[in-house]
Amino acid sequence: MSEYSQTEIELQAAAFRKLLSHLDSRKDVQNIDLMILAGFCRNCLSKWYMAEAKDKGIEMDYDKAREIVYGMPYSEWKDKYQLEATPEQMEKFNAANKK
């Protein structure tokens, strides 16, 4: 594993914050769409965040990690913004996962 300079760490952290801010401004983009196009979604980011915290000995559960990524409790985000996946989205998702 390579070591990062303090500047690199700060740049990476800033880029991550920008990504979260961008995703927050695009609540119209559903997780299923992210999964189809990019192979990851907000929940994936939450799992990665939680895993990194645990690797550093920081207590973190999935709900807390999702709150950090979503900017609110996941249940609230889901109620306000998550739509049911359409049959077309599910078809694209399943096709993308076969690759």
C-alpha positions as CSV (number, residue, x, y, z in Angstrom):
1,M,0.0,0.0,0.0
2,S,1.4,3.3,-1.0
3,E,1.7,6.2,1.4
4,Y,0.1,9.5,0.5
5,S,1.4,13.0,1.3
6,Q,-0.7,15.2,3.5
7,T,-1.5,17.3,0.5
8,E,-2.7,14.2,-1.5
9,I,-4.9,13.2,1.5
10,E,-6.4,16.7,1.7
11,L,-7.0,16.8,-2.1
12,Q,-8.6,13.3,-2.0
13,A,-10.8,14.4,1.0
14,A,-11.8,17.5,-0.8
15,A,-12.7,15.6,-4.0
16,F,-14.8,13.1,-1.9
17,R,-16.6,16.1,-0.3
18,K,-17.3,17.5,-3.7
19,L,-18.6,14.1,-4.9
20,L,-21.0,13.9,-1.9
21,S,-22.1,17.5,-2.6
22,H,-22.7,16.8,-6.2
23,L,-24.7,13.6,-5.4
24,D,-26.7,15.7,-2.9
25,S,-27.5,18.2,-5.6
26,R,-28.6,15.4,-7.9
27,K,-31.2,13.6,-5.8
28,D,-33.0,13.0,-9.1
29,V,-30.3,10.5,-10.0
30,Q,-31.4,7.2,-8.6
31,N,-29.0,4.7,-7.1
32,I,-30.2,2.2,-9.7
33,D,-29.1,4.6,-12.5
34,L,-25.7,5.0,-10.8
35,M,-25.3,1.2,-10.6
36,I,-26.2,0.8,-14.3
37,L,-23.8,3.4,-15.5
38,A,-20.9,3.3,-13.1
39,G,-21.2,0.1,-11.1
40,F,-21.5,1.8,-7.8
41,C,-24.0,3.9,-5.9
42,R,-24.5,5.9,-2.7
43,N,-24.8,2.7,-0.7
44,C,-21.5,1.4,-2.1
45,L,-19.8,4.6,-1.0
46,S,-21.4,4.1,2.4
47,K,-20.0,0.6,2.6
48,W,-16.5,1.7,1.5
49,Y,-16.6,4.5,4.1
50,M,-17.6,2.2,6.8
51,A,-15.0,-0.4,5.9
52,E,-12.2,2.3,5.9
53,A,-13.4,3.5,9.3
54,K,-13.3,0.0,10.7
55,D,-9.8,-0.5,9.2
56,K,-8.7,2.5,11.1
57,G,-10.3,1.2,14.4
58,I,-13.1,3.7,14.2
59,E,-16.5,2.4,15.3
60,M,-18.9,2.9,12.4
61,D,-22.1,1.2,11.5
62,Y,-23.8,1.1,8.1
63,D,-26.6,3.5,9.2
64,K,-24.1,6.1,10.3
65,A,-22.0,5.7,7.1
66,R,-25.1,6.1,5.0
67,E,-26.1,9.2,6.9
68,I,-22.7,10.7,6.1
69,V,-23.0,9.9,2.4
70,Y,-26.7,10.8,2.1
71,G,-26.5,13.9,4.3
72,M,-29.5,12.6,6.3
73,P,-30.8,9.3,7.7
74,Y,-31.2,6.9,4.8
75,S,-34.9,6.2,5.7
76,E,-35.6,9.9,5.3
77,W,-33.8,10.1,2.0
78,K,-35.6,7.0,0.8
79,D,-39.0,8.4,1.7
80,K,-38.3,11.7,0.0
81,Y,-36.3,10.9,-3.0
82,Q,-36.1,7.2,-3.9
83,L,-38.4,5.9,-6.6
84,E,-39.3,2.4,-7.4
85,A,-37.1,0.9,-10.1
86,T,-38.8,0.6,-13.4
87,P,-38.8,-2.7,-15.3
88,E,-36.5,-0.9,-17.9
89,Q,-34.1,0.1,-15.2
90,M,-34.0,-3.5,-13.8
91,E,-33.4,-4.9,-17.2
92,K,-30.5,-2.6,-17.8
93,F,-29.2,-3.3,-14.3
94,N,-29.3,-7.0,-14.8
95,A,-27.6,-6.7,-18.2
96,A,-24.9,-4.5,-16.7
97,N,-24.3,-7.0,-14.0
98,K,-23.8,-9.9,-16.4
99,K,-20.6,-8.1,-17.8
